């Protein structure tokens, strides 16, 4: 008998998606290529604005997108229940 578990996905990226599909006025969809697996991500507008704000405000940033592995697609899968955090990437201080 096998143990029961769940798969949680963490994706890191540092560029604003170049192709954004507006599903509705409140949701936007984009695709991430993670190790040659296409991940379909749908975010509500408020979460997506975090990415846009980071792109405008920070010279360098990183986004952490977490969720559950959803339905399989032809090239990958859909990310279910996405959660997003965005951080400014600060240059590392050089030790003198």
C-alpha positions, -999 to +999 in steps of 0.1 A: +000+000+000+014+034-009+014+065+012-008+095+005+009+128-004+004+159-024+025+178-048+031+215-042+048+234-069+072+264-065+083+284-095+108+313-095+110+339-123+123+374-127+108+387-159+074+400-167+055+375-190+057+387-226+024+371-236-006+378-213-041+367-220-069+386-204-095+359-195-118+385-180-114+420-165-104+403-132-082+375-144-050+372-165-033+341-178+003+335-189+026+305-194+059+297-178+084+273-192+099+255-162+125+229-172+108+224-206+074+219-189+047+245-198+029+257-167-004+276-173-009+303-146-041+323-141-040+351-116-065+376-105-058+412-115-046+422-080-020+395-079-009+403-114-005+439-105+022+429-080+043+417-110+037+449-129+046+470-099+078+451-093+088+455-129+082+493-127+097+498-092+127+475-089+158+473-111+159+436-103+133+414-087+122+378-083+087+363-081+079+332-062+047+315-075+034+285-055+004+263-061-008+228-066-003+206-097-036+208-116-049+192-147-024+180-173-022+198-206-006+189-239+028+205-229+026+205-191+000+213-165-023+240-150-011+256-117-041+254-093-046+278-063-016+301-072-001+323-045+024+350-055+051+368-036+075+393-052+108+405-038+133+431-048+167+415-056+194+436-040+230+433-051+252+413-027+276+434-008+312+428-016+334+418+013+365+440+015 
